[in-house]
Amino acid sequence: MKRISAAVMSVMLITTFLPVNQASAQPHKDTASEQARKLASTIVSDYGVTGLQYAIIDNGSIVLSGNAGVRDQASHAPITKDTMFGIGSVSKMYVTAAVMMLADAGKVDIDQPLVTYIKNFSMTDERYKDITPRMLMNHSSGLYGSHYANSILFDDNDPGNRDELLMRLQSERLKSKPGEYSVYCNDGFQLLEILVERVSGLSYTGFLNQKINQPLKFTSTQTPLSTFDRARLAKAYYPGIQQALPVETTNVIGAGGLYSTAEELAAFGEVLTGKRPDVLSGQSAAAMQSPEYRKGIWVPEESNSVSFGLGWDAVRLAPFDQYGIPALSKGGDTVLYHAALTTLPEQHISIAVLSSNGNSLYNSIFATNVLLAYLQDIGKIGKRIPGPVFEPSVKVNMPADQLVYAGLYGTVGTTLKVEIKNGEISLPALEGGVIPPQAYVYTGAGQFTSKDGTTAISFEKQSNGLTYFKLKAYVELPGIGHTSMVAYEYQKLDANPLPSATRAAWEARNLKTYIGLDEKINSLLYLTPNDLTYTIAVDSEYGYASGTRIVDEHTAVNAAEIPAMSGRDAFDLSFHTENKQEYLMIDGQSYLSEDVINPIYGGNASICTIANSGHAVWFKIDAKSAASTMSVDTPASGGVIVYDDQGSMVYSSIVNKDTSSVILPEGGKIVFGGEAGDLFRIHLNHKGLKGLK
């Protein structure tokens, strides 16, 4: 989902550019229109995006609307202005606005405890009583982050994830004091969705229809529970799978489940600037733009790509701040869809960029570049401020006091040993591989810099007593632009000495992989088994496992207290044994060690039954069954998926509905999933037909 690929495809591009006021606007060069066309074409051709759609609204008028790529690769049907996309986490702006609308009506006080409105909300951590709706909107609630289980499904609007959230939270604790700092949290916006329903007496889908769609005359802004023509959705694809995938339904609606078009999303930006007081008051729109991130621990730099408001990812967005122009932004990613909304509240101008496949980072860079060009077109800014120029780093003598920063650092899911030798630090890839593994040399002022000067590392002790590893980076994406960021990536961890028995128990788990059992078989997480597995990396010397602090032989708890993004989606690890098999529990979901997964029976016929637990059943493909052609009599509520030895999906009964058999790849895996009691009849033909039939 985050990888950049060079996929060359046929591009069908339609763009219209209209002056703000056709009757009186002076002629000007369509530089925004041209830049949009070029960037859209490059993103589709070079960055694995299937289809892209964009629109700018200026004081109520759509002044730029265009698209690139195709809605359907098989028919080459183009994207049009009416093609719908999932907008991912940009959905958070709608549920935030919904809460503020209830505040406008005097039905909600965002600084009162959440339990005032959701009376059955409770946690084992008594501090939950201090959580307010504001803290949910500015990500400072202290909740662990996200319960993703069974939330992103193919052709299935099952609301179970949302319906079970309150029950799951009852047995959980907080990772920080409410209001202490802001760290991205999806669960908070699911709770806001529940709040809207409890206070308004409407379903959330019904509230959106009545309070947003009807007054704004929207017809394309829908939820998975809405009735609309799914054929309007842009089709999405996945590497290695030829045909279009089934419809993606993201059932965490408040956090990321809406569909829309670029024109309607841009028009919703009018609401968020206070331009539509009949929907949302100007006072509430302004409150959403407040610098909430400054209420807690945060990096000192102001110019950044992340600076939380209420709902907004950024309320002081670079590089618009360099022009003295306040700018707001929100990005969103599901597995298959990506979105960006950037709004200039003082000018009442918004741009929305939506895509199938790719990454919201591309959409955000597109939005920034095209919006700056548009501001030039209409005379709001003059010459563009050039980007920074970086010189190769020059190593200087390092003060001895920098050595205190060597040691073990952690973030959610991993730890990192920082060694400082001769004024240099060698680090692995950062930011998911966007920043390559490289050495950083001391260049003065407490900073270690990469050879090309674009990335800098430093260390800061914050008011909570923790020391943070700070990353300041400038990343260029060829052909489309750049992004810059400043963030705390890791925190320094104290040694956590382990008793010998505890140490031995965890060392036995080191580098073991545990595979998920509770995900519905039509979940998009099955597109790659890496999304369903946890490999435990143990540092028994310091007492940590995959970024968590080991407590006893069976338990490790989150150790990360990092603001913004790096501390998101925290988890605890809990192990138990059933029938001599060790299970891992994370966020209430069960995982089984791959060590105990059996090979599939190599005979001609066998049966697989889903147990009363509803757990998926996994098999390995060994030499006895490899190269056999497998066909399965699959129950209506079940499915079967086959992976090769690299973890790539080679067959799915959910996706490959017209294919009835598959040749089993040696070293791969098979998973059967469905409802308790579902029975699968498996047939193996050992003659080894080549390919699918």
C-alpha positions in Angstrom: 0.0 0.0 0.0 2.9 2.4 0.7 5.3 1.2 -2.0 6.2 3.4 -5.0 6.0 1.5 -8.2 6.7 2.5 -11.8 3.5 1.3 -13.5 3.0 2.8 -17.0 -0.7 2.8 -18.0 -3.0 4.5 -20.5 -3.9 7.9 -19.1 -7.2 9.6 -19.9 -7.0 13.2 -18.7 -9.9 15.7 -18.6 -9.3 19.1 -16.9 -11.5 22.2 -16.8 -10.3 25.6 -15.5 -12.8 28.4 -14.9 -12.1 31.9 -13.5 -13.5 32.7 -10.1 -16.1 35.0 -11.6 -16.7 34.5 -15.3 -18.3 37.9 -15.6 -15.5 40.0 -14.1 -12.3 38.0 -13.7 -9.3 39.2 -15.6 -7.6 36.8 -18.1 -4.6 35.0 -16.6 -2.3 32.2 -17.4 -3.7 28.8 -16.4 -0.6 27.7 -14.6 -2.5 25.8 -11.9 -4.4 23.9 -14.6 -1.2 23.0 -16.5 0.6 22.0 -13.3 -2.4 19.8 -12.3 -2.4 18.0 -15.6 1.3 17.4 -15.5 1.4 16.2 -11.9 -1.7 14.0 -12.3 -0.1 12.4 -15.3 3.2 11.7 -13.5 1.5 10.3 -10.4 -0.6 7.9 -12.5 2.3 6.8 -14.7 5.1 6.6 -12.2 3.6 6.0 -8.7 1.2 3.1 -9.1 -2.0 5.2 -9.0 -4.9 3.8 -11.1 -7.1 6.9 -11.1 -6.9 10.4 -9.6 -9.4 13.2 -9.3 -9.0 16.8 -8.0 -11.0 20.0 -7.6 -10.5 23.5 -6.3 -13.3 25.6 -4.9 -12.9 29.4 -4.4 -15.6 31.2 -2.5 -18.3 28.8 -3.5 -17.3 28.3 -7.2 -15.5 25.2 -8.5 -12.6 26.8 -10.5 -10.6 23.8 -11.3 -11.8 20.2 -11.8 -9.9 17.4 -13.4 -8.8 13.8 -13.4 -6.3 11.3 -14.7 -6.1 7.6 -15.1 -9.0 5.2 -15.4 -11.9 4.1 -13.3 -11.7 0.5 -14.7 -8.6 -0.9 -16.4 -10.6 -3.6 -18.2 -12.9 -1.2 -20.0 -10.5 1.8 -19.9 -13.4 3.8 -18.6 -12.0 7.2 -17.5 -12.3 8.9 -14.2 -15.0 11.6 -14.3 -16.0 14.3 -11.9 -18.7 12.0 -10.6 -16.5 9.0 -9.9 -16.5 8.3 -6.1 -13.5 7.3 -4.0 -13.0 6.3 -0.4 -11.6 9.3 1.5 -10.0 7.5 4.4 -9.2 9.6 7.4 -10.5 12.8 5.8 -13.7 11.3 7.2 -12.5 12.6 10.6 -13.3 16.1 9.5 -17.0 15.1 9.0 -17.4 13.6 12.5 -15.5 16.5 14.0 -17.8 18.9 12.3 -20.8 16.8 13.4 -19.8 17.1 17.1 -19.2 20.9 16.7 -22.6 21.2 15.1 -24.1 19.6 18.2 -22.0 22.1 20.2 -23.6 24.9 18.2 -27.0 23.5 19.1 -26.1 23.5 22.8 -26.3 19.8 23.0 -22.6 19.1 23.6 -19.9 20.8 25.6 -16.6 19.5 24.1 -14.8 20.1 27.4 -17.2 18.0 29.6 -16.2 14.4 30.3 -17.1 12.0 27.5 -19.1 9.8 29.9 -21.6 12.7 30.0 -22.7 11.6 26.5 -21.6 8.0 26.3 -22.6 6.7 29.7 -21.5 3.1 29.2 -18.0 4.2 28.2 -15.5 2.8 30.8 -11.9 1.4 31.0 -9.8 -0.3 33.7 -7.8 2.9 33.9 -9.8 5.3 36.1 -8.3 8.2 34.2 -10.7 7.5 31.4 -13.2 9.7 33.3 -11.1 12.7 32.4 -11.3 12.2 28.6 -13.4 14.9 26.9 -14.7 15.2 23.3 -12.0 17.8 22.6 -9.3 15.3 23.5 -10.8 12.8 21.0 -10.7 15.5 18.3 -7.1 16.7 19.1 -5.8 13.1 19.6 -4.8 13.7 23.2 -7.1 11.2 24.9 -4.4 8.8 25.9 -6.1 5.9 24.2 -3.8 3.3 22.6 -4.8 4.1 19.1 -6.7 1.8 16.8 -8.8 -1.3 16.8 -8.5 -2.3 13.2 -9.9 -5.9 13.5 -12.5 -6.8 10.8 -13.0 -3.2 9.9 -11.8 -3.0 6.2 -13.7 -5.7 4.3 -14.6 -6.6 0.7 -18.3 -6.0 -0.1 -19.3 -6.2 3.5 -20.6 -3.3 5.6 -20.5 -5.3 8.9 -20.5 -2.7 11.7 -19.2 -5.3 14.3 -15.9 -3.4 14.8 -17.6 -0.2 15.8 -20.3 -2.1 17.8 -17.7 -3.9 19.8 -15.4 -1.0 20.6 -16.9 0.0 23.9 -16.8 -3.6 25.1 -13.1 -3.9 24.1 -12.1 -0.7 25.8 -13.6 -1.9 29.1 -10.6 -4.1 29.7 -8.0 -1.7 28.5 -5.8 1.0 30.0 -4.5 4.4 28.8 -1.0 4.9 27.6 -0.8 8.5 28.9 -2.7 11.0 31.0 -5.6 12.5 29.0 -4.5 15.8 27.6 -0.8 15.2 28.2 0.1 15.2 24.5 -1.4 14.5 21.1 -0.7 11.3 19.2 -2.8 10.1 16.3 -5.7 8.0 17.4 -8.4 6.4 15.2 -10.5 5.0 18.1 -11.2 8.6 19.3 -13.1 9.3 16.2 -15.1 6.1 16.5 -16.1 7.2 19.9 -17.1 10.6 18.4 -19.3 8.7 15.9 -21.0 7.0 18.9 -21.4 10.3 20.6 -23.2 11.9 17.6 -25.6 9.0 17.6 -26.3 9.1 21.3 -26.8 12.8 21.4 -28.7 13.3 18.1 -30.9 10.2 18.3 -30.0 9.5 14.6 -27.7 6.9 13.1 -24.4 8.5 12.1 -25.3 7.9 8.4 -28.7 9.5 9.0 -27.1 12.5 10.7 -24.7 13.1 7.7 -27.6 12.9 5.3 -29.8 15.3 7.2 -27.3 17.8 8.5 -24.7 17.8 5.8 -25.8 16.2 2.5 -29.2 17.8 2.4 -28.3 21.5 3.1 -25.2 21.2 0.9 -27.1 19.3 -1.8 -24.4 16.5 -1.8 -25.3 13.2 -3.6 -21.8 11.6 -3.6 -20.8 11.8 0.1 -21.9 8.4 1.4 -21.0 5.8 4.1 -20.8 2.0 3.7 -24.3 1.9 5.2 -25.7 4.2 2.6 -27.7 3.1 -0.4 -25.9 4.2 -3.5 -24.7 2.7 -6.8 -21.4 1.0 -6.0 -20.5 1.1 -9.7 -19.7 4.8 -9.2 -16.7 3.9 -7.2 -13.3 3.9 -8.8 -12.0 0.3 -9.1 -8.8 -0.5 -7.3 -6.1 -3.0 -7.9 -3.3 -4.8 -6.1 0.2 -5.9 -7.3 0.1 -9.4 -8.7 -3.7 -9.5 -9.1 -4.9 -8.8 -12.6 -8.6 -8.1 -12.1 -10.2 -5.3 -10.2 -10.7 -6.0 -6.5 -14.2 -6.1 -4.9 -15.6 -3.0 -3.3 -13.6 -1.9 -0.3 -15.8 -1.0 2.7 -14.1 0.7 5.6 -16.5 0.1 8.5 -14.9 2.5 11.0 -17.0 5.2 9.5 -16.1 8.1 11.8 -12.4 7.4 11.6 -12.2 6.6 7.9 -15.2 5.2 6.2 -16.7 7.8 3.9 -16.8 7.9 0.1 -17.0 11.2 -1.9 -15.8 13.0 -5.0 -13.2 15.7 -5.1 -15.7 18.4 -5.9 -18.0 17.5 -3.0 -15.0 17.2 -0.6 -13.6 20.6 -1.7 -17.1 22.0 -1.2 -17.2 20.6 2.3 -14.0 22.7 2.8 -16.4 25.7 2.7 -18.1 24.4 5.8 -14.7 24.0 7.6 -13.7 27.7 6.8 -17.0 29.0 8.3 -18.4 29.9 4.9 -21.6 28.0 5.6 -22.9 29.1 9.0 -26.2 27.4 8.2 -24.3 24.1 8.6 -21.5 25.0 11.0 -20.9 28.3 12.8 -17.9 30.4 12.1 -17.0 30.2 15.8 -16.9 26.4 15.7 -14.9 26.4 12.4 -12.4 28.7 14.0 -12.2 26.5 17.1 -11.3 23.6 14.9 -8.4 25.6 13.5 -6.9 26.2 17.0 -3.3 25.0 17.6 -4.3 22.1 19.8 -0.9 20.4 19.4 0.8 23.1 21.5 -1.2 22.1 24.6 1.2 19.2 25.2 4.6 17.8 24.3 5.6 18.7 20.8 8.7 19.5 18.7 9.6 23.2 19.0 9.7 23.8 15.2 6.6 25.6 13.9 6.9 25.0 10.2 5.9 21.4 9.7 3.5 19.0 7.9 1.8 17.9 11.2 0.3 20.3 13.7 -3.0 19.0 15.1 -6.1 21.1 15.4 -9.5 19.6 16.1 -9.7 16.9 13.4 -7.1 18.6 11.2 -3.7 17.0 10.7 -2.1 20.4 10.3 -3.3 23.9 11.2 0.0 25.6 10.4 0.9 23.9 7.1 4.3 24.3 5.4 5.1 25.9 3.0 2.0 28.2 3.1 3.2 29.6 6.4 6.2 31.1 4.5 3.8 33.2 2.5 1.9 34.4 5.6 -1.1 32.3 4.6 -2.8 30.1 7.2 -3.4 26.6 5.7 -5.1 23.5 7.1 -4.8 20.0 5.9 -6.1 16.5 6.4 -4.9 13.3 4.7 -6.4 9.9 4.5 -5.5 6.4 3.5 -7.4 3.1 3.5 -5.8 0.0 1.9 -7.0 1.0 -1.6 -8.0 4.7 -1.5 -6.1 7.8 -0.7 -7.2 11.4 -0.1 -6.0 14.9 0.8 -7.9 18.1 1.7 -6.1 21.4 2.0 -8.0 24.5 2.9 -7.1 28.2 3.2 -9.6 29.6 5.7 -8.9 33.3 5.2 -9.2 33.0 1.4 -12.1 30.4 1.6 -10.2 28.3 -1.0 -10.0 24.5 -0.8 -8.5 21.7 -2.9 -9.3 18.1 -2.7 -7.3 15.3 -4.3 -8.6 11.7 -4.4 -7.0 8.5 -5.8 -7.3 4.8 -6.1 -4.0 3.0 -5.2 -0.9 5.1 -4.3 -0.5 7.1 -1.1 -2.0 10.2 0.4 1.5 11.7 0.5 1.3 12.0 -3.3 -2.1 13.7 -3.1 -0.9 16.1 -0.4 2.1 17.2 -2.5 -0.1 17.6 -5.5 -2.5 19.7 -3.5 0.3 22.0 -2.2 1.9 22.6 -5.6 -1.4 23.1 -7.5 -2.8 25.4 -4.8 0.3 27.6 -4.8 0.1 27.8 -8.5 -3.6 28.8 -8.3 -2.7 31.5 -5.7 -0.2 32.9 -8.2 -2.8 32.8 -11.0 -5.2 35.0 -8.9 -2.5 37.3 -7.6 -2.6 36.3 -4.0 1.1 35.5 -4.0 4.0 36.6 -6.2 7.0 34.6 -7.1 7.3 31.2 -5.6 9.8 30.9 -2.7 12.4 28.4 -3.8 12.9 25.2 -1.9 15.9 24.8 0.4 19.4 24.2 -1.0 21.4 21.5 0.9 25.1 21.3 1.0 27.0 18.1 1.8 27.5 17.7 5.5 30.8 18.8 7.0 31.9 16.9 10.1 33.1 18.9 13.1 34.4 17.9 16.5 31.7 16.5 18.7 31.4 17.6 22.3 31.7 14.7 24.7 28.3 15.5 26.3 26.7 14.1 23.1 27.7 10.6 24.2 25.0 10.6 26.8 22.5 10.1 24.0 23.8 6.7 23.0 21.6 3.8 24.2 18.4 1.9 23.4 15.5 3.8 21.8 12.0 2.6 21.2 8.9 3.4 19.2 5.7 1.4 18.6 6.7 -2.1 17.3 10.5 -1.8 17.4 13.6 -0.7 19.3 16.8 0.8 18.0 20.3 0.8 19.5 22.0 4.2 18.9 25.7 4.0 19.0 27.8 7.2 18.7 31.3 6.5 17.5 33.8 9.1 16.4 31.1 11.7 16.0 29.0 9.4 13.7 25.7 7.5 14.0 24.8 4.7 11.6 21.1 4.1 11.3 18.8 1.7 9.4 16.1 3.0 7.0 13.6 5.5 8.6 10.0 6.4 7.7 9.2 3.0 6.3 12.2 3.1 3.9 11.6 6.6 2.5 14.9 7.6 4.2 17.6 5.0 3.4 20.0 3.4 5.8 22.9 5.7 6.1 25.5 7.3 8.4 25.0 10.7 10.1 28.0 12.9 11.1 28.1 15.5 13.8 27.8 18.9 12.2 27.4 21.1 15.3 24.5 22.5 17.4 23.7 19.1 18.7 22.9 17.8 15.2 24.0 14.8 13.2 23.4 15.2 9.4 23.3 12.8 6.4 25.9 13.1 3.7 23.7 15.0 1.4 22.5 17.3 4.1 18.7 16.6 3.7 18.2 14.6 6.9 19.3 15.6 10.4 19.1 13.7 13.7 19.2 15.4 17.2 18.1 14.5 20.7 15.9 16.5 23.0 14.8 16.1 26.6 11.2 17.1 27.1 9.1 18.4 30.1 8.0 14.8 30.8 11.6 13.8 31.6 11.9 11.7 28.5 14.6 12.0 25.8 13.5 11.9 22.2 15.3 11.1 19.0 14.2 13.9 16.6 14.2 13.6 12.8 14.2 16.6 10.5 13.9 15.5 6.9 13.4 16.8 3.4 12.2 14.1 1.0 12.0 14.6 -2.8 9.6 12.5 -4.9 10.9 12.7 -8.5 8.5 14.4 -10.8 6.0 15.5 -8.3 7.7 17.5 -5.5 8.9 17.3 -2.0 7.8 17.1 1.6 9.5 18.2 4.8 8.9 17.0 8.3 10.1 17.4 11.9 9.1 14.8 14.4 10.1 12.8 17.4 10.7 9.3 16.0 11.9 7.4 19.1 12.2 7.8 22.8 15.1 6.7 24.9 14.3 3.6 27.0 15.5 2.8 30.5 17.0 -0.6 31.1 14.4 -3.1 32.4 16.4 -6.0 34.0 14.6 -9.3 33.7 14.6 -12.3 36.2 16.3 -15.3 34.6 13.0 -17.2 34.1 11.4 -14.3 32.4 14.4 -13.7 30.3 14.5 -17.3 29.2 10.8 -17.3 28.3 11.1 -14.3 26.0 14.4 -15.4 24.4 12.6 -18.5 23.3 10.1 -16.3 21.4 12.8 -14.2 19.7 12.2 -13.9 16.0 9.2 -16.2 16.2 6.3 -15.1 13.9 2.7 -15.3 15.1 -0.2 -15.3 12.6 -3.7 -13.9 13.0 -6.7 -16.1 13.5 -9.7 -13.8 14.1 -9.8 -11.7 10.9 -12.7 -12.3 8.6 -11.7 -14.1 5.4 -13.0 -11.2 3.3 -10.8 -8.7 5.1 -8.4 -6.6 3.0 -5.6 -7.4 5.4 -5.4 -10.8 3.7 -4.0 -9.1 0.6 -0.6 -9.6 2.2 0.0 -11.9 5.2 2.5 -9.4 6.7 -0.6 -7.4 7.8 -1.8 -10.4 9.8 1.5 -11.4 11.5 3.7 -10.2 14.3 7.4 -11.2 14.5 8.6 -10.8 18.0 12.0 -9.2 18.3 13.4 -9.5 21.9 16.2 -7.5 23.5 16.6 -9.4 26.7 19.5 -7.3 27.8 17.4 -4.2 28.1 14.1 -6.0 28.7 12.0 -5.1 25.7 10.1 -7.0 23.0 9.0 -5.4 19.7 9.0 -2.0 21.4 7.1 -3.1 24.4 8.4 -3.3 28.0 8.5 -6.9 29.3 6.6 -7.2 32.6 6.7 -11.0 33.3 7.0 -14.3 31.4 3.8 -13.8 29.6 3.2 -10.0 29.3 4.8 -6.9 27.8 3.2 -3.5 27.7 3.5 -0.5 25.5 6.5 1.7 26.3 6.1 4.4 23.7 5.1 7.9 24.8 5.8 9.8 21.6 3.6 12.6 20.2 2.2 13.1 16.7 2.6 10.0 14.6 5.3 7.7 15.9 3.5 6.8 19.1 0.3 5.8 17.3 -1.4 2.4 17.3 0.3 1.1 20.5 -0.2 -2.4 21.7 0.5 -4.8 24.6 1.7 -8.4 24.2 0.0 -11.2 26.2 0.8 -14.9 25.8 -1.1 -18.0 27.0 -1.1 -21.7 26.2 -4.0 -23.8 25.1 -3.7 -27.5 24.3 0.1 -27.2 24.4 0.0 -24.4 21.8 1.1 -20.9 22.6 -1.1 -18.0 21.5 -0.4 -14.3 21.4 -3.2 -11.8 22.2 -3.0 -8.2 20.8 -6.0 -5.8 21.1 -8.2 -8.8 21.9 -7.1 -10.7 18.7 -5.6 -14.1 18.7 -2.4 -15.1 17.0 -0.8 -18.6 16.7 2.9 -19.3 16.3 3.8 -20.3 12.8 5.9 -23.1 14.3 2.8 -25.2 15.0 1.1 -24.7 11.6 0.7 -28.1 10.0 1.3 -28.9 6.3 -1.9 -29.5 4.3 -2.8 -33.1 3.9 -1.1 -34.3 0.7 -3.7 -36.9 -0.3 -6.4 -36.5 -2.9 -9.2 -35.4 -0.6 -9.5 -33.9 2.9 -11.8 -31.7 5.0 -11.2 -28.5 6.9 -13.7 -27.3 9.5 -13.9 -23.9 11.2 -14.0 -24.5 15.0 -16.4 -23.0 17.4 -13.9 -20.3 18.1 -14.3 -19.1 14.5 -10.6 -19.0 14.1 -9.1 -19.1 10.6 -7.2 -22.3 9.8 -3.7 -22.0 8.3 -1.7 -24.7 6.5 1.8 -24.8 5.1 2.5 -26.1 1.6 5.3 -28.7 1.8 6.9 -30.8 -0.9 4.2 -33.4 -0.8 1.4 -31.1 -1.8 3.4 -28.5 -3.8 2.7 -28.4 -7.6 -0.7 -30.1 -6.9 -3.8 -28.4 -8.3 -6.1 -27.7 -5.5 -9.9 -27.1 -5.8 -12.2 -26.5 -2.8 -15.9 -26.9 -2.2 -16.3 -23.6 -0.3 -19.4 -22.8 1.9 -21.2 -19.5 1.1 -19.9 -17.8 4.2 -16.3 -19.1 3.8 -13.2 -18.4 1.7 -9.8 -19.8 0.9 -6.6 -17.9 0.1 -3.2 -19.2 -1.1 0.2 -17.4 -0.8 3.5 -18.2 -2.3 6.8 -18.5 -0.4 7.3 -14.8 -0.6 3.9 -14.0 0.9 2.3 -12.9 -2.3 -1.3 -13.8 -2.8 -1.7 -16.2 -5.8 -5.3 -17.2 -5.2 -8.4 -15.9 -3.3 -11.9 -17.3 -3.6 -13.0 -13.8 -2.5 -11.2 -12.0 -5.3 -10.8 -14.7 -8.0 -14.5 -15.5 -8.2 -14.2 -16.9 -11.7 -11.3 -19.3 -10.9 -12.0 -22.6 -9.2 -8.5 -24.1 -8.8 -4.9 -23.2 -8.1 -1.5 -24.8 -8.3 0.0 -24.9 -4.8 3.5 -23.2 -4.5 6.0 -24.9 -2.4 6.9 -23.0 0.8 3.6 -21.1 0.6 0.6 -21.0 2.9 -3.2 -21.6 2.7 -5.8 -20.1 5.0 -9.4 -21.1 5.3 -11.9 -18.8 7.0 -15.6 -18.5 7.6 -18.2 -19.0 10.3 -18.0 -21.6 13.1 -18.9 -25.0 11.7 -18.2 -24.1 8.0 -16.8 -27.2 6.2 -14.4 -27.1 3.3 -13.9 -30.2 1.0 -10.4 -30.0 -0.4 -9.4 -31.9 -3.6 -5.8 -32.2 -4.8 -4.9 -33.3 -8.3 -1.2 -34.4 -8.3 -0.9 -34.3 -12.1 0.1 -30.6 -11.7 -1.6 -28.5 -14.3 0.2 -25.3 -14.8 -1.6 -22.0 -14.0 -5.1 -21.4 -12.9 -8.2 -22.7 -14.6 
